[in-house]
Amino acid sequence: MSQSLSQIWVHIIFSTKNRYPFLTQPILQKRVHDYISAICLKLQCTTPTIGGVSDHLHILTSLPKNLPISEPVEKIKTGSSKWIKTLYQADNIFSKFYWQRGYAAFSVSQSKLEAVRFYIVNQEKNHKKQSFQDELRKFLVQYDIKYDEKYIWD
């Protein structure tokens, strides 16, 4: 084959540092989602589906064939964190904004895209039933990812 082709969908999850509920206002959540979407587009990732609640985000996007998952995650987290710190100068709380160090990323098959999109845009509803910790544990078990509770929540 003389051309390299790929379609790699990934579901990325990460939270605010110590799961502090920085993103409580729906208008703020939308602004953050839009900013992250712009970062993804600049990286040539497919227009993402982004959702979340006050303390964490879910992103569904595709990756270009030459980009390791760590690169867009780093650029999304660094860029959006710096930008969030500039918001609402009168409110000092955003100067303390950070994302947690780690992230979770899961592959998504083409046949499951709509189900994952639906899940991501319905985060408020989902979290009336389960905590972020329980949600992430569920994904880790579903994808057979070994983890240690001592290190996953810092």
N, C-alpha and C positions, 0 to 999 in steps of 0.2 A: 504494500500500500504506500503510495507516495505522499499521502496527506495524513496528518494526525487529527483525529476527531474524538471528541469526548462530550459527555453530558453527565456531570457529577453533581447531584443534588445533596445538600447538607443542611441539617437542622442543628443550629448552634444555640447553646443556652449559657448564659452567665448572669451573675447577680451583682448587685452593688456590694461594696465592702461591708462585711458583717451584716448583710441583708438589710441595711438601713433603708427605710422607705422614703427615699428622696423623690421618687416620681409619682407623687400622689395626685397631682392635678391632670385631668385628661388633656388639657391643652398643652401642657408640658410634655406629656407622653407623646403626643402627636408630633411636636416639634423635634423631640429626640429621635423618633422613628424616621421622620423625614430627613434629618441630618445623617443618620446612619444609612439610609437608602442612597443618599448622594455619595457617600463614601464607597458603598458597594458598586454603584454605577461607574465611578471613577476607576475602580479596580477591574472593570469589565466583568463583574459578577452580574447575573441576571437580576432584574428588578426584584428585590426581596419582598417577602411577606414578613412583617415585623409585628410582634405583639408582646404584651407583658403586663405586669402589674407594678406596684410601687417599688418593688425591690429586685426585680429581675426581668430579663428580656429573652425572647425566642426569635430567631431569625431563620427563615428558610430561603436559601439562595443556591444558585449553581456556581461552581468554581470554574474559571478558565483552566485549560489543560496544563498551563505552565505555572500555576500558583499553588503552593502548599497551603493547607488550611490555616496554619499558624500565622501566615502573613496577613490575610484579610482580618482575622480576629484581632491581631495586634493593632492594625491600622484603625479598625472600627473602635476598639476600646480606647486607644490613646487619643485619637482625634475627637471622639465624642466627649471624653472626659475633660479634655482641655476646653472644649466649647461650652460644656455645661457649667464649668467653673466661671465663665464670663457672664452667665445669666443672672439677672436680678441682683445687680450690684448692691442694692440696699439690704438684701437678705444674705447674710454671711454664711448661711448653711451650705450654699452651693460651692463656696470656696473649699469646703471639706469633701467634695464629691470624689469618689474613686469607684471603679469597678473592682470586683475581687480579682485576685491574680490569675486564677485558672478559668477554664471553660470546659464545656462538654460539647462534643460534636458527633452527630450520628448521620450515617448515610441514609438516604431516602430513595426508594425505587420510584420510577416514573408512575407506576400504578398506584402509589400511595400519596402522591403530591396533594391531591384535593383534601384528603383526610387530614394531613398534617397542616395544610393551610387553615382548614376549619378549626383545628385544635388551637393553632396559634392566635387566630383572631378572636377566639372565645376564652382568652385567659382569665378575665374577670369571673366568668361563670365557673371555669374549671377550679379556680382557687377558693370558691365557696365550699368546695368538697374536700380539698386536700391542700396541704402546705407545700411550699416550694421544696422543702427537704424530701417529703414523701414523693412528690412528682419526680424529682431527679433520681431518687433511689429506684423508682419504677422503671425509668428509662435505662438506668445502668443494669438492672437485672434483665430487662427485655433484650438488651444488646450484649448481654453476657460480658460486661466490663467489670473486672475486679477492682475494688477500691477499699480504702481504709478510712473509716469515719474520722479518725484523728486528723486527717489532712484535707478532707474534702470541703469543709465548711469555713476555713479561715479566709 
